[in-house]
Amino acid sequence: MKTEWQELRIAGAFLTRFPVARGVEAPPERLGRSMAFFPAVGLILGLGLVVLNWALGAFLPRAVLDCLLILLLIAATGALHLDGMADLVDGLAGGKDREGILRIMKDSRVGAMGVIGLVMVLLLKYLSLYNLPEGYKAAALLFMPCAGRWIQVVLASFCRYIRPEGGTGGAFVDHAGEREFLIGTATLLLAALVLFGLKGIFLVFLIGLAAMVLLRFFEARLGGVTGDVLGAATEVVEVLTLLLMLAVLGA
């Protein structure tokens, strides 16, 4: 259990701005193994949102509160995934081949398409959360970050890292595999079942189909993944999860 606890701390330190892994050694192999707990970190982030929603709900209108919750999630994660989203959109929009896409993605500047991508992701996330029935809001706040971090486990477990010069994401992708996928998926399924009952299993099935589409797309377009791809996939799946909840849960 000590090893798993340390791997959870490593996952938390990488996915958030909180220094929860001080004193824990994190060689590449352990970084990869920590991906098994990425969905669990998502649940912890979601729990924080639920507490804030409860604490502030009596003082703020829902429209303002939902916007604030999304902002707080961005702050807690250091906008890590949004940065990947902007880079990926710019790369796909401007690159004619894999080398061109990767070159644009590495540029620290954000282009017009990247800005549009960020705006649309945030707008869709906000509107979807705002239009969920109040009775499902707490469950959505818990499940959305969990599903968003699960897709990282899927892509890292079944794709290769494609930057030859290496990068932070490479240590995770190169050492994630079947164990990480199984533990992460079990976490997602259990959360869905507890939060939504049998409808949650159908929800996970639909998210799984979307994960297969993303995996095939990145393999065909790029030949694998980078850290930016993993971050962008998180944003896409978070939005998709909220949209699916609106449809599946009869909102």
HELIX and SHEET records of a PDB file:
HELIX    1   1 LYS A    2  LEU A   15  1                                  14    
HELIX    2   2 PRO A   28  SER A   34  1                                   7    
HELIX    3   3 MET A   35  PHE A   37  5                                   3    
HELIX    4   4 PHE A   38  LEU A   56  1                                  19    
HELIX    5   5 ARG A   62  THR A   77  1                                  16    
HELIX    6   6 LEU A   80  GLY A   94  1                                  15    
HELIX    7   7 ARG A   98  LYS A  106  1                                   9    
HELIX    8   8 ALA A  112  ASN A  131  1                                  20    
HELIX    9   9 GLU A  134  PHE A  158  1                                  25    
HELIX   10  10 THR A  168  VAL A  173  1                                   6    
HELIX   11  11 GLU A  178  PHE A  196  1                                  19    
HELIX   12  12 LEU A  198  ARG A  221  1                                  24    
HELIX   13  13 GLY A  227  VAL A  248  1                                  22    
END                                                                             
